[in-house]
């Protein structure tokens, strides 16, 4: 009975109620779309970093990552590769040899991370071949090919087929050097690739290092929905003498960004909900003040103040819940459409690329985010109803009846 009365009270002033419901729809739509748009930036950065840089997980000798000493190689790389390839969660696996050294052209020299790769494996794990903007993928040159990032090539003042020299220590501690030809230039958003790495064939690097078929790093990617930390723990348990880390451990920056974006989303929810709360409070106060005599008569006839309080709260919930589902549906449809189509920011591609983002963003909102928004709407509605309801039950019946 109380709910029916509250519902009728909501629609006494259809125009005013429609304005409040419309504001709820716009507010919740803005919140859902804004949250999804922010998520698109975060997911773009994480996916780009995982796809082209850290991968979903990596395996090393426990001592290798301390100083990148090349003598610390993985004990049984082929056995580990087979184990990963047989795991249903693992998509692709790549073996690498790594050494820090110097790269020099005829005009410049600088420090660099030299990565020896298997071209076919690397193209599946990091899509390295997709980053080629000039030249080819380890082809088209005589001698030993090398791939350089665009910034590194500009720093060295070299182009396609230019000769560069890589210098480093071999496994015996002797200084060794190798001559390479630039086969391709990479355009990557990752600064590690763009200006800090040189990619060569693993067999070429291993021969110069004197380590035969040894492996310093095994990187792997996983299928969507895989719990990367759980998988890393399983691989670690199977190979306790190696160090297995997921991207969460490999890149604390990505974890920080994930947490930071979550905090920003919560702040956005609070700001929009506060704006909606002020509108609800204003509307309900007007409704209460217009019905001073009615409320006074109800109390005078014996209606308990608690029931009057509850009636105002229910009216507020009706106003909120009437606009909430529509706003959520509008947000969901907008996100679904733009999630498939993408938001083209190619006009700002250079700036976005420099900080690790793609030029086409795909808004996405997780089920947990929808739940958070629904809970936020309900809490806002309840809190916003308390003051008008409190004003209503503070009325004295005689004064209320005389006052109008």
Secondary structure, 3 states (H helix, E strand, C coil): CHHHHHHHHHCCCHHHHHHHHHHHHHHHHHHHHHHHHHHHHHHHHHHHHHHHHHCCEEEEECCHHHHCCCCCCCCCHHHHHHHHHHCCCEEEEEEEEEEEEEEECCCCEEEEEEEEECHHHHHHHCCHHHHEEEECCCCCCCCCEEEEEHHHHHHHCCCCCCEEEEEEECCCCCEEEEEEEEEEEECCCCHHHHHHEEEEEHHHHHHHHCCCCCCCEEEEEECCCCCHHHHHHHHHHHCCCEEEEEHHHHCHHHHHHHHHHHHHHHHHHHHHHHHHHHHHHHHHHHHHHHCHHHHHHHHHCCCCHHHHHHHHHHHHHHHHHHHHHHHHHHHHHHHHHHHHHCEECHHHHHHHHHCCCCCEECCCCCHHHHHHHHHHHHHHHHHHHHHHHHHHHCCCHHHHHHCC
